[in-house]
Amino acid sequence: LQAAAAPAKAAALYADALARYQAAYYRPGIAATHEEWADLLLAEQDWNGAALHLRRALTVRLWMYDATHSIRILEKLQQADTALGDKTAARQDAALAAYLKDGGDPSKSPAGVQD
């Protein structure tokens, strides 16, 4: 019973943290909370939930021109998209990660990769 309650408690804590960061417009906190929440969902194999939070985290990180964290998020998103059977999205995740690793501008999408 306690193990079953742990994910629900964690989700409530993440939701509270997210609300606090959003109220303060603190983008690093918003992105980090979404990413950490997604990590929990990945561990639970909740691929849809993880992908949702990873996309939100990625949007914020790209807005911040944060290539390093964006690459890490894209790698996790590729895992979720692959598990969901979305090969096109997984390829786009990989292409955008490669673009950023090669020094691409986080504010722009490379040719052939759609947001």
N, C-alpha and C positions, 0 to 999 in steps of 0.2 A: 504494500500500500504506500509506504514511504517513497519507494523508488518510482512509483507511478506519479506521485505528486511532485517530484523534483522537477520534471520538465515544465509542468504548469507553473510552478513557483518561479522558475528561471524566466519563462516567458513574461510573467507579470513584472519581474524585476527589469527585464529588458525594455518592456513597454513604458515603465516608469522612467527609466533613464532616458529613453528616446524622447519622451514628452518634455523632460527637463532641458535636454540639449536643444530641442526644437524651440522651446520658449525663449531660450537665450540666443537663438540663431547661431549656435556653435557647431559649425559644419564638421570639424574633425571628430567631435563626439558623436554626431549623428551618423557619420559614415562608419565609425568604429563599432557603434552599437548595432547597426544593421549587419555588419560583417560578423561580429561575435554571435549574434542571434542566428545568423545563417550557419555558422559552424555547429551550433547545437542541433539545428535542423538537419544538417548533413549527417551528423552522427546518428540521428534517429531515422535516417533515410527518408525524410520528408523533402523530396526533391523539389516539388512545386513551391513549398514555403521557403526553402533555401534559395531557390532561384529568384524569387520575389525580393527577398532581402538583399541578395547579392547585387541585383540590378539597381536597387535603390542606393546601395553603398557605392557602386561603380559610378552612378550618375553624379553623386556628390564629389567623389574623388577626382573624376575627370574635370568637373567644374573648378576644382581647386588646383588643376594642372599637376596632380600627384600621380606621376607615372609609376613609381615604385609600388605603392599600395594598389593601384589599378591593375597592375600585372598580377599580383597575388590574388586579387578578387576574380580576375578573368580565369585564372587557372581553376579556382573553385567552381566558378560558374560553368566552365567547360565540363567539369565532373557532373554537375547537376543536370546540365542539358543532355549529356550523353546518357545518363541514367533515365532521363525522360524520353529517350529515343529521338530527340530533336537534333539530327545530324547537321542540319544547316546552321542552327544556332551554335552548336559546338565548334563547327569550322570557323564561324565568324569570331567566336571567343578566342580561338587559337590565333587567327589572323591578326586581331587587334592586339593581343598580347605580344606577338612577334614584332609587330609594328612599333609598339612602345619599347620593347627590349632593344630594338635597333635605333633608338633615339628619336622615334616619332613624336610629334607634338600631341600631347594629351587633349588639346582643345580641338583637334581635327581628326576626322576618321580617314583612314587610308582609302585609296581607290579600291573599290570592290567590297568594302565592308560597310554595311548599313547599320545604323543605330536602331 
